Amino acid sequence: MTNPTTNSTIARLAPGLIAVCFDRALGILVPVRQGLATNARISDLHVIALSDCVDYLERVSAAWSDEARDAAPDEYDVLQDAIARASALMRECSKATNSRFEEHSSAVADFADFLVESAYRPPDAAEALQQAEAAADGGDASAFEAFKLIIPTARVIMNPLAGRSDDKDQDVRQGDGDISSVESTDEVLRDLDSLIGLAEVKADVKRLIAFISLQEKRKSAGLAPLDVAHHLVFVGPPGTGKTTVARIYGRLLRSLGVLETGGVVEAARGDLVAEYVGQTAVKTGVLIDKALGGVLFIDEAYSLAPKDAGADFGHEAIEVLLKRMEDQREQLAVIVAGYPVEMDRFISSNPGLESRFTNRISFPSYSEDDLVTVFASKLKEDGMQAGPESMSSARAIIKVALSDNSPSFGNARFVRKLCETAYRNQAARLMPVAEPTITDLTTLKPEDIVYDD
């Protein structure tokens, strides 16, 4: 149980988090309005939008720690109420037909009003979290404890797609940029260079960007630009930086004026394929609409064309995707990613895929030294530290894991899990300590760093 000071800090942060969470949930309901403009089946759009909304709210709920729930019970109850309302509304819409469009639209509007009314406006969540982190840096142990308890929730809230897949590639990032401001190509390339390892990947991306940039110079010189395909295939094992590089690629295309926003919408099969006939095209179209102006990143894309699957709905999603890639090629870049063999089968499964995805970048597994650097970077990101003996323990575990040569080895994801296990072990070690110091709270010892398979 947290102490009263920590409870007070969490209680101050929680309303801001709920406010931002409900703002994000309102944004997820946008597909219903898009459907009105496209004459899509309104009932289908209601169900899809509400399903995404419920999925997001449930992931926010799951991210709350028990201690944070105890410290902010009112906010947690409001969140559960929102989940219950959205779930009930989704079930009701899924039973009915378009003939009840007005009734459904009114009910969805009422739910949106509930979100607006419940998201009363305290200080912004991001600002509150920055204040808590600053207090921790200033030596306020209770603020640090509160920050550690609530940050998992904040990360899910700030990114509605966070946690949708198990890809934690962004943890290998040493630098990040803000796509809300205009960046120069050189600035973004510096972020690319700051990534751990990935020498060949960096070289491939730079060659591609150089080619795209040269076409602008050809136009300025009165020459016809050569045809440029912005779509990419990323192949490699999990946890090797594919998502991170996709984000940087989007920013690079924006810096060159190729894409308007350069933002990345991450997706997996479940975000494109629906359960019933006629819904997959709508669901895929809505997701592509969200990605316009930026990059659509589809992880494990081969799952859209399962081997020997017959009449799988994934093929419908592929056909919609191919048409939109051609019709809106100036507004969209698509990156498909997955294991090399599976992606070869996926691309060869449809002539349209072969013609549109002509650029391939291979992501190798990290070396032992790279993964140790990832471990140290993750600790720094989380405000933690480890001495030489502790780092030696981490290296030994990483070395054993690499020696297995498993194709499914998680690379940076493995390191993330190693860190999370170490944090739990540290917490158990400090449980009997009545008043741990800042050093106690931020330092891992060798006995904390063990791998829990």
N, C-alpha and C positions, 0 to 999 in steps of 0.2 A: 504494500500500500504506500502511495506517495505521501510526502509530508504536506501540511497545510499550505506552506508557501508555494510548493510545486502545484498543488491543486488550484491555487489562485491564478497562477500563470497559465495553466491549461484552460481554465474557465475564461480567461481574457482572450485567448487565442481561438477557442472553439467557435464562438459566434461568427467570427470573420471567415473561418473555414466553411461553415455551413452556408454562409451567404455566397461565397464563390462557387461552392458545390452546386447550389441551386441555379446560379447563373449559367453554369455549364450544362446542367440538365435542361434548362430552357432552350439552350442552343441546339441540343440534340433533337428537340421537337421540330426543328426547321424543316425536315423533309416533308411534313404534312403540308406546309405552305408551298413547297416546291411542287408537290403533286397537284395542287390546284391549278398551277400554271401549265402543267404538262398533260392534264387530263388523264393521269394515271388512276389506277383503281384506288379510290380514297380509303376504303376499308383496309386494304393491304398496307397502305402507307401509314395509317394509324397504328396498326399492329407492329410494323417494323420500327417506327419511331419510338413507340412506347417500350418495345422489347429492348432497344438500345438504351433507353433511359433507365429501365429497371436494372439492366446489366451494369451500367455505370454506378448507380446508387448502391447496388449490392456490393460492388468492389470497394466503394468508399467505406461502407459499413464494415466490411471485413478487415480493412486496414486500421480501424480504430483498435488500439490496445485496450485491455481490460482496465488498466489504470486510468487511461484517458476517458473511458466511458464513465467510470466512477466519479471523475472530477468534473465532467460536463454532462450530467444525465439528461438535462432538458434538451440540449442540442441533439444528443443521440436519439432521444425519443422522437423528436421532430423528423429526423432522418428516417427512422423506422416507419413513421406515419406516411411519409412520402413514398417509400417503397411499397407499402400496403396499398395505397391509393392507385399508384401506377400499375401495379400487378393486377388489381381488380379491374381496372379500366381496360387493360390489355386483353384480359380474358373475355370481357364483354364484347369488345370490338371484334375479336377473332371468331365469335359465334355468328355474327350478323353479316349483312350484305350492304352493298352501296345504297340500297333504298333507305337506310337509316343514317345517311351521311350527315344530315343536319343535327341529329341527336348526338352522333359521335363527335362532331366538330364542337358542339357546345360543351360536351363533357371534357374534351381535351382542353378547351379554353378555360374551363373551371379549374382543371388541374394546374394549368399554367398560372392562373391567378393565385392558387394556393402556394405555388413555389415563390411567386413574387412577394406575397404577404409574409411568408415564413422567413424569407431571406432579408430580415431587417438589417439595416446597414451600420454595422460597427466598423472599426478600422479594417482596412483591406487585409486579407489573410497573408499575402506575401509580405506586406509591411510589418505585420505583427510577428511573423516568423523571423524576419530580419532583426527586429528588436530583441526577441528572445535569444537569438544567436549572439548578438552584440553583448547582451547581459551575461551570457555564459562566458564569452571571451574576457569580460571584465571581472570574472571571478565569482559570479553568482551561481553557486552549485545547483540551486533549486531550479533556476531558469534553464541551465544546461539539461537537467534531468527532464524537465517539461518538454524542451525542444526535442530530445531524443524520443520521447514518448509519442509526440504528435506528428513528427516529420513524415512517417510512412503514409499517414492519412493525407497530408498536404500534397505529397507527390502524386497521389492518385487523383486528387481534386484538381490540381493544376493542369493535368493532362488527361482528358476523358478517355483517351485510348490507352493510357498506361496500364499495364497488367493484362491487356487484352491478349497478348501472346507472352511467351516466357522469355522473350529476347531482352537481355540486359546488356546489349553491346555498348550502350552509351557509357557504361562504367569504365571503359578503357580510354575515355576522353580526357585529355589534359587541358584542353581549351575549348571554349564554346562561344558562339556569336549570337547576336540578337537579330533575327530576320525582320523584326519590326522596323529597323533602321537600315538605310542604304549602306551597304558595305562595298568596299572595293574588292576586286578579284584577288589582289595581293593579300589583303587582310584575311580573306577566307582560306587562301592557300596556306597561310601561316598556321591556321588552325588544323589544316590537313597535315602539315609537317609535324605538328606537335603530338600527333597520335603515336602511341607506343607501337613499335615494329611496323609491319605492313609496307615495307619498302617498295615491293613490286606493285602493290595496289595504288600507292601514292603516285608512282610513275605512270601507271595506266590512266589514272584520272587526269593527271596533268597533260598527257598527250591528247586525251579526248577534249579537254578544255581548250588547249592550244588550237586544235583543229576547228572547234566551234568559233573561237575568237578570230581565226584567220578568215573565216567566211565574211565577217563584217568588214574586214579590210579589203577583201575582194570586191564587195559591193561598193565601198568608198572609191575604189579605183576604176569603177565602171565595168567590172567583170561579173559574170553570173556566179553566184555562190554555188558550191558543190552541195549535193543533197546531204543533209545531216539528220541522223536518227538520234533522238535524245533518250530513247528507251534502252535499258540495260538489263543484263542477266548477271546476278551475283551468285557465285557458287563457292561453297566451302562449308566446313563444319560449323556447328553453333558457337556463338560467343566469340567470333573473330572480327567484330567491328562492322558488320554489314549495315546495320541500321544507322550507326554513327556516320559512316561514309555516305549513306543515302542522304542524310540530313545536310552534310557538307556539300554534296553534289547539288542539292536543291538551292542552297545559298549561292553556289557558284553560277548556276544558270540565271538566278535573279541578278547577280552582280553584272552579268553580261547583257542583261535586258532580254533574255530569252523567255523567262517566265516572270509573271507579275509578282507573285509572292514568294516563291521558292519554298513554301512550307511543305511538310511531309505528312501525309495521311497513311498511317500504318494499318495493314489489314491482313487477315488470314481467311481461310475458306469460310468460316462461319459468318464473316462480315459481308460475303458476297452471295452465298448460296442459301436459299430459303428451304423450308420443309415441304412446301406444297407447290403444285403446278401453277405457273403463272406469276409466282412471287419473286423468283430469282432475278428476272430481268429488271423488275422494279427496284429490288434491293441493290443490285449491282449499279444501276443507273444513279441511284441516290448517293452511293459512296463515291462514284466518279465525280458527281457534281460537287461534292465536298472538296475533292482534290484539285479541281480546276484552278489553274494559275500556279500549280506546284507539282509535287511528286506524289504518285500513288505507289507505295511500297508494299508488295504482297509477299509475305514470308511463307515458306513451304508451299510455293505456288503449284508444285506438282500435285498437290492434293485436289486441285480443281479437275484433274484428269486422272482419276484412279485407274490403276492397271486392271483390265478385265472387269470394269465396273458397269459396262452396258449403258443403259439410258440414265446416266447420272446427271443431276441438275447442274453439276459443275461445268459441263459443256455449254450450257446456256449462258452461264456467266462469262465464259471465254469468248463466245460470239459477240456478246454485248461489248465486252472490253475491246475486242479487235476493231469493231466498228467505230467506237468512240475514239480510240487511238488514232484512227485515220481521219475521222471527221474533225477532231479538235487537236490535231497534232501540234498546233502552235500554242496550245494552252495547257498541255499535259505531258509530263514525262512519267513513264511507268517503269518501275524496277521490280523484277521478279527474282526471288532468292530461294536457295535451298541446297541440298546435298548435290554434288556434281553428277552422279549417275542418274539420280531421279530427275534432275533438271534437264539432262540430255533427253531422257524419255519424254518429258513434258513438252519441250520445244519441238521435238520431232513428231508429236502426236497431232499437230495441226499445221498445214502449210502456211496459214496466216501468222502463226507464231514465229515460224522460221523466217518469214520475210520481214517481220517487224522488229524482232530481237536479234540484231546482227552484232551487237557489241557485248562482249563477255569479259568479266573481271573475276579472277580467281583469288580467293582469300585463304591463305595457308593457315595451319594451326600455329599458335604462338610457341616460341622457344621457352625454355626454362627461365632464362634471364628476363624475357619479356613478361612472363606471368608473375615473376617476383616484383617487377616494376609495377605491374597492374595492381598487385596486392598493396604495395606501398602507396600508390596513388589513391586507391580506394580508402585506405586508412586516413590519409590527409583530407580527402573530400568529406569524410564523416567526423572530422575533428578528433581523430584517434592517433595513437603513436605506438611504436613497438621498438624495443631495443635490439641490439645485435643478436642476442640469443633467441629472441622471439622470431626475428626475421629468418634465422637459421632453421627454426622449426618449420616455418612456412615453406621455405625452400625445399626441405626434405620431403614434405608432404606432396608438393607440386612435382618433384622429381619422380616419386613413386607413381603418381597418377599418370604422368607422361609415359612411363615405362610400359604401361599396359597397351599402348598403341590402339586404343579403342576408337573407332570412327565416330562414335557418339560422344567423345570427351567434350565437355562443355567449355573448355578454354576460359574466357573471362567469366562465364557463368559459374564455372567451378570455383574460381577465385572469390566471386561474390558470395557463394554459399560458404566457403571457408571463412570469410570475414564474419558472416552472420552467425555461424556456429561459434566463432571465437567471442563475439559480443555476448552471446547467451552464456557461455562458460564464464566470462568475466563477471556477468551479473550474478551468477550463482556463487562465485567466489567472494564477491563483495556483500552478499546478503547479510552475513553476520556483523558487518562493519556498521556501527551506528552512524558515524559521521565521516563518510569517505571524502577525501580531498579531491580537488580538481585533477591532480595527477593520478590519483586512484581511478577516477572515473574515465580518464582518457588514455590510460596505458594498458596495453595487453602484455601479459606475461607468457613465457613459453608453455606453461600448463594450460593456458586458454586456447592455444592454437593446436587443435586436434581435428581431424576430419571425421565427421559423422555421416557415414554413407547411408 
